Amino acid sequence: MSEGLAAGLASLNMDTNADGGIVTEIQSRHGHSAQPESQQVLAVLQAVLEVINAEGMAATPTTIFAALMSALDRPDAQGSAVTAQAMCTVLGVTLTRVPNSVLRAKFVSSVQLLGKVVAMHKQQAPACKGALLCLGQVLAAVEPGAWHAAVPGFQLLLSFLTDARPKVRKRAQSSLTDILAALQNTHGTLASASEAVVACEFRGHTSQKPGSKVLQMVAGCGVFSAILSEAVPVWPEKRCLYGRC
């Protein structure tokens, strides 16, 4: 890491406890790398911390999340695959520490924005993979009974389950597993999730819609139902996903 970035991060991260370890984790992953991708991640983190500091707020998971989503909503940030990837890298670390109550309050707008980033950079594997990770983390926080709001993002995630690129495909599959794991302790949510997704997918749409072939294959073979009703209960009864129980 360059001396400038190191000094900037050190001076801005005054309270080492407030951010929940976000800065420490990102520094450990990228701080010793000279790769441009890592340098971009560190630059994004520093810029976010500077904005929060300028506003006179503490750098907590919630304020970092809010600052990142605000920045990611800008067309210039969305339009650059490199910038979007770096932002999603920092956001992915941050989301593991944001309370479900916060994610649920911003659920609809977050799913829409992250879905837009995924769609915009679907041809750029690194950016796409990073955005899929964040989308899955937000979807995992869905409030019981709110699955119709989650359907568009969930459909988008499903469309990458059979992606030809191994890393993108694995990311989508892992995110799906994490979402189902998060729903396992919520009574009735798995059933409502299945019904909402399938009903929306087949309501007046043709099989040419992106993701339709995947969902038709899964629903037709009974695999989707099997995952929802049989696979999830074998996981530990009290699993804390992303550090949130």
Secondary structure, 3 states (H helix, E strand, C coil): CCHHHHHHHHHHCCCCCCCCCHHHHHHHHHCCCCCHHHHHHHHHHHHHHHHHHHCCCCCCHHHHHHHHHHHHCCHHHHHCHHHHHHHHHHHHHHHCCCCHHHHHHCHHHHHHHHHHHHHHCCCCHHHHHHHHHHHHHHHCCCCCCCHHHHHHHHHHHHCCCCCCCHHHHHHHHHHHHHHHHHHCCCCCHHHHHHHHHHHHHHCCCCCCCCCHHHHHHHHHHCHHHHHHHHHHHHCCCCCCECCEC
